[in-house]
Structure formats: C-alpha cells, structure tokens
Amino acid sequence: MVLIGQSSDVYTFCRLSAKSTINLQLEWGAPMGFRYLFAGFVFLFNPNLNIFDLLPDFVGYALIIYGLRRMLDLAPAIADSVKVFLRLFLLSLAKTIIFFMTAGLRDKGYLLVFTFIFTIAELPLMLSAFSLLYDGLFFAGTMFDGTEPVKRLAGAQRMTTAFIIIRGTLTLLPELVYLSVTEDVGYMLAAYKGGLYVISVTVMTVSGIIWLVRMRSFCRAAGSDTHFINNMTTYYNEYIKPNTNLFTLRRIRWSLGFIGAGLFFLPDMYIDGIDVTPDTVGMLLIITGLALAAKYIPVYKPLVITTVVGIVTSAGGWIYVRNFARRYFTYGIGKNMEAFRMFRTSIAVSVIEAAVIVALIVLLTRYLRMLIADHTGIESAAGLSTNIEKEEDRRRSLRYRAIAFAVLGIICALSGVAYTISLYTAPAYWMINLLIGIAWLITAYNLLYSILNNAERKYL
C-alpha cells in the first residue's frame, strides 16, 4: 500500500519487475546463445506478402548467427550452418532493399518475378541451414551429454521442415495470378489475389505460431539443461577461447566478407533512371565489416568517418535522383526548365558522391594495406632467408593489387558521374560503365580473397 500515490516508485517497481521477468526468460543457456537463437526465430515465424516482410528475416538471421558464435566451434555442422545462414542474411537483405525500390512500379508482374526468385533461392537454403544446425546440435548433445536437446531434436526438425515448406509455398501462391495475362483484360486472375492472400496469411500465421511455440520449448529445454551448458562452456573456455589466432582470423573473414558485399553496391546501375545498387547500402555493409574487425584490428578512424559521411550524402542523393527520375525520366530533360534544373542538380549530386567514394576507396586501400602488413606472412619463416624473400614477394604482390584496386575504383567512381550525365544524353554509355564496374569488382574480389588466403596461411 505504500506504493499507492507514489508514481515514481510505482514506475520504478514495474520497470524493475518487467526487466527481471525478461531476464528470467532470456537466461536459457546464456553462455551458448540459445536466447539469441530463439530471438532470431521470432523474426522468421511471421508470414511474407510477396517480398514484403513485416519482421525482416535478415534481422533474425543475424541474431541466429550471433547466437551460434560459440557453438560453431564445438560442432563442425553448426559452423557449416552459420555459413548458410550468412547467405540467407545477405539474400534477405537484398529482398528488403528491392522491396523498397520496386514499391512504386505499376506493373505488379514484377512481384511474381522477384517473389519467385527469392522463394526458390530461400527454400533450399533454409532447409539446408536448419538441417545442418540440428545435425550440429545432435553432435554437441551427444558429445557434451545434452539429454534434453537430443530428446527433442527429431520433433523440432520435423516441425521446422514443415514450416519452411508451407511458408515458401504460400508466399508464392498469391503471386501466381500474374501468370495469366491477355491484351484486353490484363491479369485475368488478379481479382482472386485478395482471397489467396487471406488464405495464405492465415495458414502461414497459424503454422508460424505453432512452430515458434515448439522452438521456444526446445530452446528453453536445451538452455535449461545446466549439465549440457556447463560441459560446453567448460570445454569452450579451456580449449577454444585461448586460441586468439582463431578469433583474429574469423574477424578478418567476416570483415572482408562484408566489405566485399558492400563494394558490389558502389558501381552504379540504373533502371528507369533509378540506381538499383544504392551506394548507401554498400557503405553500411562496409562499416559493418570495419566494426566486426575492430576488436582485433586497429580502427582506422578516417575511413570510418568518411564512410559515415558517405552514408548520409549518398542516401540524400539517391532520394533526390529517384524523385527526379520518377517525374521526368520518361519525358526527358528538354520539356521544361524545371526538368533541366533538376538534371543539373543531379549531376552535382553525382559529383559529390563520386568525391566521397574516391576518398573512401583511397582510405580503404590504406586499410587493406595495413591488413597485408600486419596479418599476412608466416612468422616461422623468419629464420630462413629464402622463405623471408618469398613472403615479401607475396606481400609485394598484394600491395600491387591494392594499387590496382584503388586506380580502377577511382575510374569507376568518375565513370558514375559520366553515367549520370549519359542517362539523358547518351544512353548507350551504360555498357561502358558496366564493363568498368565489372573489371573493378573482379580486381577487388581477387584482392580480398588473396588477403584472406594469406591471413589463413599465417594463423592456421
């Protein structure tokens, strides 16, 4: 009764009580990440409408990957599942980006194309990722005396397989109405799409809730098996955690992977005057890659600052150019002065973005050269002059490739300005720009792969 009338105390009491309840719910197997595993499942259970996902799957995959960060060293199959979940993360991220970019398209037949592509790609990857995950959990349960997870695995796996197939099939079903089209009527079956949506969403929601309840029970039971969790934690702390080389190499892998994914978005590719590979996405992926390596590799602050500036400027520029293209791309820039004024502004925006990208590429090249200097080469070769020379030759080759990466990247950034101008003056230039972009990406991926390969030689 003392709490009555004391609003601040009531608020504090309620907040602490809620926090305590949440903490109790999230304590299942905390050292081994089962709470993050279930949190990731929460983002996967909801129904998809074509390529629209209310709870983005890529967030769920990121949580699953984070939750498995320790267990992947305890079972090879779990390590393999993490690789597949990473592919699903990138695929889901691409799906989300495409949804926002195609939201204004009048021809809804594009929804069938994209829904079909992503569903066909996701379905086998999800089945593979979860199959490997359950195989790994069975291995870990057998090795570390996990009675509860082993006992419940078969049921959880069957439920997951059924859920994935139902989810994929019913996501695609409503979009099949666009397969039937005539000149006079258009999409003949489009009138039935609403009813198909209701059926699909209802069935997916019910199956998703049933699956999520089962997965909650499984994660809670496995995480509450203290004998199982303690055995894994002890083994991890004694045999895995002291291996700093393993974690350094893993951070380099993740970092270079995200940087490589980000570089894909930097060359421009326009459809109807809109850049379908936004620089903003690329820079977000690059800064994620830098953040992942920060614990083991010194942070290069000028690169981080430039990337943040690039995220802001490229986002604003993309929105402006998109609005311009939607208003005047079909009509051209010669119809009125407003169109020509916006065209000149779009060129200025492109120049600013190109300048930022040039700075980003120069600084990124320095960062990669730091990786080459500090994280490649075999230390045991220090006593033999011939081996020292071979290692230095390898580093020299990597430095030359880094220079080629920088030169071609600057050319690609400048070509982006020319591409923006040519959209309304010389449309055929897109082929030249495409060739330049492909040449740069091949050079970039060759460099990143070579750095990773040499880092593996150093740390494995």
VENMO-V864924 format. One record per residue. N is the residue number from 1. PSI is psi in degrees with one decimal (999 if undefined). OMEGA is omega in whole degrees, -180 to 180 (999 if undefined). Layout:
n->N psi->PSI omega->OMEGA
n->N psi->PSI omega->OMEGA
This chain:
n->1 psi->-20.7 omega->-180
n->2 psi->-26.7 omega->-177
n->3 psi->-23.4 omega->-177
n->4 psi->128.5 omega->179
n->5 psi->-9.2 omega->179
n->6 psi->86.9 omega->-170
n->7 psi->-38.7 omega->-178
n->8 psi->-38.7 omega->179
n->9 psi->-39.5 omega->178
n->10 psi->-45.3 omega->-180
n->11 psi->-45.6 omega->-179
n->12 psi->-44.0 omega->-180
n->13 psi->-46.0 omega->-179
n->14 psi->-41.5 omega->-179
n->15 psi->-44.6 omega->-180
n->16 psi->-36.0 omega->179
n->17 psi->-43.9 omega->179
n->18 psi->-41.9 omega->-180
n->19 psi->-41.5 omega->179
n->20 psi->-40.6 omega->179
n->21 psi->-44.9 omega->179
n->22 psi->-44.3 omega->-179
n->23 psi->-39.4 omega->178
n->24 psi->-39.2 omega->-179
n->25 psi->-29.4 omega->-174
n->26 psi->5.7 omega->-177
n->27 psi->-0.4 omega->-177
n->28 psi->112.0 omega->174
n->29 psi->41.4 omega->-175
n->30 psi->-43.1 omega->-178
n->31 psi->-25.9 omega->-177
n->32 psi->7.3 omega->168
n->33 psi->17.8 omega->-179
n->34 psi->-29.3 omega->179
n->35 psi->-38.2 omega->178
n->36 psi->-32.4 omega->177
n->37 psi->-47.9 omega->179
n->38 psi->-38.6 omega->177
n->39 psi->-37.6 omega->176
n->40 psi->-38.7 omega->178
n->41 psi->-31.7 omega->180
n->42 psi->-33.9 omega->-179
n->43 psi->-5.6 omega->-178
n->44 psi->-16.3 omega->-170
n->45 psi->-22.3 omega->-173
n->46 psi->151.9 omega->-179
n->47 psi->150.6 omega->174
n->48 psi->142.4 omega->171
n->49 psi->106.0 omega->-171
n->50 psi->-112.6 omega->180
n->51 psi->12.3 omega->176
n->52 psi->131.5 omega->-178
n->53 psi->111.3 omega->-176
n->54 psi->-44.2 omega->174
n->55 psi->101.6 omega->-170
n->56 psi->128.5 omega->-179
n->57 psi->-32.6 omega->-176
n->58 psi->-28.9 omega->175
n->59 psi->-42.5 omega->178
n->60 psi->-44.0 omega->180
n->61 psi->-37.4 omega->178
n->62 psi->-41.2 omega->179
n->63 psi->-39.0 omega->178
n->64 psi->-45.7 omega->179
n->65 psi->-43.3 omega->179
n->66 psi->-39.3 omega->180
n->67 psi->-27.9 omega->-178
n->68 psi->8.0 omega->-172
n->69 psi->-27.4 omega->178
n->70 psi->-43.1 omega->-177
n->71 psi->-23.0 omega->-179
n->72 psi->-20.7 omega->177
n->73 psi->-4.0 omega->-178
n->74 psi->-15.5 omega->-179
n->75 psi->122.4 omega->-179
n->76 psi->-36.8 omega->-179
n->77 psi->-34.6 omega->177
n->78 psi->-38.8 omega->176
n->79 psi->-40.3 omega->177
n->80 psi->-37.0 omega->180
n->81 psi->-36.2 omega->179
n->82 psi->-38.8 omega->178
n->83 psi->-40.4 omega->179
n->84 psi->-39.0 omega->177
n->85 psi->-32.6 omega->176
n->86 psi->-41.1 omega->176
n->87 psi->-40.8 omega->178
n->88 psi->-37.8 omega->177
n->89 psi->-49.4 omega->-179
n->90 psi->-39.4 omega->180
n->91 psi->-43.8 omega->179
n->92 psi->-38.6 omega->177
n->93 psi->-43.8 omega->178
n->94 psi->-38.9 omega->179
n->95 psi->-42.1 omega->179
n->96 psi->-42.3 omega->179
n->97 psi->-45.9 omega->-179
n->98 psi->-36.1 omega->178
n->99 psi->-47.5 omega->-179
n->100 psi->-28.2 omega->-179
n->101 psi->-24.7 omega->-177
n->102 psi->7.7 omega->-176
n->103 psi->-29.0 omega->-176
n->104 psi->3.8 omega->-178
n->105 psi->135.4 omega->-180
n->106 psi->-37.1 omega->-179
n->107 psi->102.3 omega->-176
n->108 psi->-4.3 omega->174
n->109 psi->-23.9 omega->176
n->110 psi->-30.8 omega->179
n->111 psi->-39.4 omega->177
n->112 psi->-44.3 omega->-178
n->113 psi->-53.3 omega->-177
n->114 psi->-40.5 omega->179
n->115 psi->-43.0 omega->180
n->116 psi->-46.3 omega->-178
n->117 psi->-50.3 omega->-176
n->118 psi->-37.0 omega->179
n->119 psi->-44.4 omega->180
n->120 psi->-33.4 omega->179
n->121 psi->-41.3 omega->-175
n->122 psi->-39.2 omega->-172
n->123 psi->-55.1 omega->-180
n->124 psi->-32.7 omega->179
n->125 psi->-41.4 omega->178
n->126 psi->-43.1 omega->179
n->127 psi->-41.6 omega->180
n->128 psi->-46.2 omega->-177
n->129 psi->-46.8 omega->-178
n->130 psi->-34.1 omega->177
n->131 psi->-44.8 omega->177
n->132 psi->-38.8 omega->179
n->133 psi->-46.5 omega->-179
n->134 psi->-36.2 omega->176
n->135 psi->-42.9 omega->179
n->136 psi->-40.3 omega->179
n->137 psi->-34.2 omega->176
n->138 psi->-43.1 omega->177
n->139 psi->-47.5 omega->-180
n->140 psi->-40.4 omega->179
n->141 psi->-37.6 omega->179
n->142 psi->-42.8 omega->-177
n->143 psi->-36.6 omega->-172
n->144 psi->21.5 omega->172
n->145 psi->52.8 omega->179
n->146 psi->91.1 omega->-176
n->147 psi->-48.8 omega->-175
n->148 psi->-50.2 omega->-179
n->149 psi->-39.8 omega->-180
n->150 psi->-40.0 omega->-178
n->151 psi->-33.0 omega->-174
n->152 psi->-4.3 omega->-172
n->153 psi->-45.3 omega->-175
n->154 psi->-46.2 omega->179
n->155 psi->-41.7 omega->179
n->156 psi->-38.9 omega->-179
n->157 psi->-43.3 omega->178
n->158 psi->-43.4 omega->179
n->159 psi->-41.1 omega->-179
n->160 psi->-43.9 omega->179
n->161 psi->-45.8 omega->179
n->162 psi->-43.7 omega->-180
n->163 psi->-44.3 omega->-178
n->164 psi->-42.7 omega->-179
n->165 psi->-44.2 omega->178
n->166 psi->-44.7 omega->-179
n->167 psi->-47.4 omega->-179
n->168 psi->-43.7 omega->-178
n->169 psi->-47.2 omega->-176
n->170 psi->-19.4 omega->172
n->171 psi->-38.5 omega->-177
n->172 psi->-29.4 omega->-171
n->173 psi->-51.6 omega->-177
n->174 psi->-26.5 omega->-178
n->175 psi->-11.8 omega->-180
n->176 psi->-11.3 omega->177
n->177 psi->-20.6 omega->-179
n->178 psi->0.6 omega->178
n->179 psi->-24.5 omega->-178
n->180 psi->112.6 omega->-176
n->181 psi->138.7 omega->175
n->182 psi->162.8 omega->-178
n->183 psi->-39.8 omega->-174
n->184 psi->-46.0 omega->-172
n->185 psi->-31.8 omega->-174
n->186 psi->-135.2 omega->180
n->187 psi->104.4 omega->-171
n->188 psi->-33.7 omega->-174
n->189 psi->6.6 omega->-176
n->190 psi->-27.4 omega->-179
n->191 psi->-22.1 omega->-179
n->192 psi->-2.1 omega->-174
n->193 psi->-39.2 omega->-179
n->194 psi->-45.0 omega->179
n->195 psi->-38.5 omega->178
n->196 psi->-37.0 omega->177
n->197 psi->-44.2 omega->-179
n->198 psi->-45.9 omega->-180
n->199 psi->-47.6 omega->-177
n->200 psi->-47.4 omega->-178
n->201 psi->-40.8 omega->-179
n->202 psi->-50.2 omega->-178
n->203 psi->-42.7 omega->180
n->204 psi->-38.5 omega->180
n->205 psi->-45.6 omega->-180
n->206 psi->-48.6 omega->-179
n->207 psi->-35.4 omega->178
n->208 psi->-41.8 omega->179
n->209 psi->-43.3 omega->178
n->210 psi->-44.7 omega->180
n->211 psi->-43.4 omega->-177
n->212 psi->-38.7 omega->177
n->213 psi->-42.6 omega->179
n->214 psi->-40.8 omega->-179
n->215 psi->-33.2 omega->176
n->216 psi->-43.7 omega->179
n->217 psi->-41.2 omega->-179
n->218 psi->-48.7 omega->-179
n->219 psi->-39.1 omega->-180
n->220 psi->-42.0 omega->-180
n->221 psi->-43.7 omega->-179
n->222 psi->-43.1 omega->-179
n->223 psi->-22.1 omega->-180
n->224 psi->-5.6 omega->177
n->225 psi->87.3 omega->-171
n->226 psi->-34.6 omega->178
n->227 psi->-45.1 omega->178
n->228 psi->-48.6 omega->-178
n->229 psi->-42.7 omega->-179
n->230 psi->-39.2 omega->179
n->231 psi->-45.7 omega->179
n->232 psi->-42.5 omega->-179
n->233 psi->-42.6 omega->179
n->234 psi->-46.4 omega->180
n->235 psi->-42.4 omega->-179
n->236 psi->-45.9 omega->-177
n->237 psi->-30.9 omega->-177
n->238 psi->-35.2 omega->-171
n->239 psi->-23.8 omega->-176
n->240 psi->-50.3 omega->-174
n->241 psi->-38.0 omega->-180
n->242 psi->-13.6 omega->-177
n->243 psi->82.2 omega->-177
n->244 psi->-30.7 omega->178
n->245 psi->-38.7 omega->180
n->246 psi->-45.1 omega->-176
n->247 psi->-34.8 omega->176
n->248 psi->-46.8 omega->180
n->249 psi->-40.2 omega->-180
n->250 psi->-41.7 omega->178
n->251 psi->-37.4 omega->178
n->252 psi->-42.0 omega->179
n->253 psi->-51.0 omega->-179
n->254 psi->-41.6 omega->-179
n->255 psi->-50.3 omega->-179
n->256 psi->-32.8 omega->177
n->257 psi->-46.0 omega->180
n->258 psi->-37.5 omega->177
n->259 psi->-43.7 omega->178
n->260 psi->-41.6 omega->177
n->261 psi->-38.1 omega->-180
n->262 psi->-37.0 omega->-179
n->263 psi->-29.6 omega->180
n->264 psi->-30.4 omega->-175
n->265 psi->-9.2 omega->-175
n->266 psi->-40.2 omega->173
n->267 psi->139.2 omega->-177
n->268 psi->143.7 omega->173
n->269 psi->110.9 omega->-174
n->270 psi->140.4 omega->168
n->271 psi->120.1 omega->-176
n->272 psi->38.2 omega->176
n->273 psi->1.8 omega->-178
n->274 psi->130.6 omega->179
n->275 psi->114.7 omega->-177
n->276 psi->0.5 omega->172
n->277 psi->75.3 omega->-173
n->278 psi->133.9 omega->177
n->279 psi->-31.7 omega->-179
n->280 psi->-44.2 omega->179
n->281 psi->-45.1 omega->179
n->282 psi->-43.3 omega->-179
n->283 psi->-33.3 omega->175
n->284 psi->-40.7 omega->178
n->285 psi->-39.3 omega->180
n->286 psi->-45.3 omega->-179
n->287 psi->-28.8 omega->173
n->288 psi->-42.6 omega->177
n->289 psi->-39.6 omega->178
n->290 psi->-40.3 omega->-179
n->291 psi->-36.8 omega->-179
n->292 psi->-30.4 omega->-178
n->293 psi->-5.0 omega->-170
n->294 psi->-28.1 omega->-177
n->295 psi->-30.3 omega->-176
n->296 psi->-11.6 omega->-179
n->297 psi->131.2 omega->-179
n->298 psi->135.8 omega->-180
n->299 psi->128.2 omega->178
n->300 psi->93.4 omega->-170
n->301 psi->-41.6 omega->178
n->302 psi->-36.5 omega->178
n->303 psi->-42.8 omega->180
n->304 psi->-45.5 omega->-180
n->305 psi->-45.1 omega->180
n->306 psi->-39.4 omega->179
n->307 psi->-41.8 omega->178
n->308 psi->-44.1 omega->177
n->309 psi->-41.7 omega->179
n->310 psi->-36.6 omega->178
n->311 psi->-44.7 omega->-178
n->312 psi->-50.3 omega->-177
n->313 psi->-41.1 omega->-178
n->314 psi->-34.8 omega->178
n->315 psi->-46.8 omega->178
n->316 psi->-41.0 omega->179
n->317 psi->-40.1 omega->-179
n->318 psi->-40.9 omega->179
n->319 psi->-42.4 omega->-179
n->320 psi->-49.2 omega->-178
n->321 psi->-36.1 omega->178
n->322 psi->-44.5 omega->179
n->323 psi->-40.6 omega->178
n->324 psi->-45.9 omega->-178
n->325 psi->-38.5 omega->-179
n->326 psi->-28.7 omega->-179
n->327 psi->-36.1 omega->-168
n->328 psi->-2.7 omega->-176
n->329 psi->-42.0 omega->-178
n->330 psi->-34.0 omega->-174
n->331 psi->-20.6 omega->-178
n->332 psi->178.7 omega->-174
n->333 psi->-1.1 omega->-177
n->334 psi->4.8 omega->-176
n->335 psi->-37.1 omega->179
n->336 psi->168.9 omega->-176
n->337 psi->-31.5 omega->180
n->338 psi->-42.2 omega->179
n->339 psi->-42.7 omega->-180
n->340 psi->-37.4 omega->178
n->341 psi->-44.3 omega->179
n->342 psi->-33.1 omega->177
n->343 psi->-45.6 omega->179
n->344 psi->-38.3 omega->178
n->345 psi->-38.2 omega->179
n->346 psi->-32.8 omega->176
n->347 psi->-43.5 omega->178
n->348 psi->-40.8 omega->177
n->349 psi->-42.6 omega->180
n->350 psi->-38.5 omega->179
n->351 psi->-43.7 omega->179
n->352 psi->-45.5 omega->180
n->353 psi->-40.5 omega->179
n->354 psi->-40.0 omega->179
n->355 psi->-42.0 omega->179
n->356 psi->-41.5 omega->-180
n->357 psi->-39.5 omega->177
n->358 psi->-47.3 omega->178
n->359 psi->-41.3 omega->179
n->360 psi->-44.0 omega->-178
n->361 psi->-41.6 omega->179
n->362 psi->-46.5 omega->-179
n->363 psi->-36.2 omega->178
n->364 psi->-36.1 omega->176
n->365 psi->-41.8 omega->176
n->366 psi->-40.7 omega->179
n->367 psi->-44.5 omega->180
n->368 psi->-34.7 omega->176
n->369 psi->-33.2 omega->174
n->370 psi->-41.8 omega->177
n->371 psi->-42.3 omega->-180
n->372 psi->-43.3 omega->-177
n->373 psi->-38.9 omega->-171
n->374 psi->-22.1 omega->-170
n->375 psi->21.5 omega->172
n->376 psi->161.9 omega->-178
n->377 psi->154.9 omega->-179
n->378 psi->117.5 omega->-176
n->379 psi->-32.6 omega->-177
n->380 psi->-12.4 omega->-179
n->381 psi->1.9 omega->-173
n->382 psi->-26.5 omega->-176
n->383 psi->-10.6 omega->-177
n->384 psi->122.8 omega->-176
n->385 psi->-37.1 omega->-180
n->386 psi->-40.1 omega->178
n->387 psi->-36.7 omega->177
n->388 psi->-43.1 omega->179
n->389 psi->-40.1 omega->179
n->390 psi->-41.8 omega->180
n->391 psi->-39.3 omega->179
n->392 psi->-35.3 omega->176
n->393 psi->-41.1 omega->179
n->394 psi->-45.0 omega->179
n->395 psi->-40.1 omega->180
n->396 psi->-42.1 omega->178
n->397 psi->-40.6 omega->178
n->398 psi->-38.0 omega->179
n->399 psi->-39.2 omega->177
n->400 psi->-40.2 omega->178
n->401 psi->-35.7 omega->177
n->402 psi->-38.5 omega->177
n->403 psi->-43.9 omega->178
n->404 psi->-39.6 omega->176
n->405 psi->-43.9 omega->-178
n->406 psi->-44.8 omega->-178
n->407 psi->-49.5 omega->180
n->408 psi->-34.1 omega->178
n->409 psi->-40.7 omega->178
n->410 psi->-41.9 omega->177
n->411 psi->-42.0 omega->-180
n->412 psi->-40.6 omega->179
n->413 psi->-42.7 omega->178
n->414 psi->-35.8 omega->177
n->415 psi->-29.7 omega->178
n->416 psi->-35.6 omega->176
n->417 psi->-46.7 omega->179
n->418 psi->-36.6 omega->179
n->419 psi->-41.8 omega->178
n->420 psi->-44.6 omega->179
n->421 psi->-40.8 omega->-174
n->422 psi->-16.7 omega->180
n->423 psi->-34.2 omega->-176
n->424 psi->-2.2 omega->-177
n->425 psi->-36.6 omega->-179
n->426 psi->77.0 omega->-172
n->427 psi->-25.1 omega->-177
n->428 psi->-11.2 omega->-178
n->429 psi->-17.4 omega->-178
n->430 psi->-30.4 omega->-179
n->431 psi->-40.2 omega->178
n->432 psi->-45.2 omega->180
n->433 psi->-38.7 omega->179
n->434 psi->-43.3 omega->180
n->435 psi->-40.3 omega->178
n->436 psi->-44.6 omega->179
n->437 psi->-43.2 omega->179
n->438 psi->-43.3 omega->180
n->439 psi->-41.7 omega->-180
n->440 psi->-42.9 omega->-179
n->441 psi->-38.0 omega->177
n->442 psi->-44.6 omega->178
n->443 psi->-42.3 omega->-178
n->444 psi->-47.3 omega->-177
n->445 psi->-33.5 omega->175
n->446 psi->-41.2 omega->178
n->447 psi->-48.3 omega->-179
n->448 psi->-42.6 omega->179
n->449 psi->-40.7 omega->-180
n->450 psi->-40.6 omega->177
n->451 psi->-45.6 omega->180
n->452 psi->-43.2 omega->-180
n->453 psi->-41.4 omega->179
n->454 psi->-30.8 omega->175
n->455 psi->-37.1 omega->177
n->456 psi->-37.3 omega->177
n->457 psi->-31.6 omega->-178
n->458 psi->-40.4 omega->-170
n->459 psi->-14.4 omega->-179
n->460 psi->999 omega->999
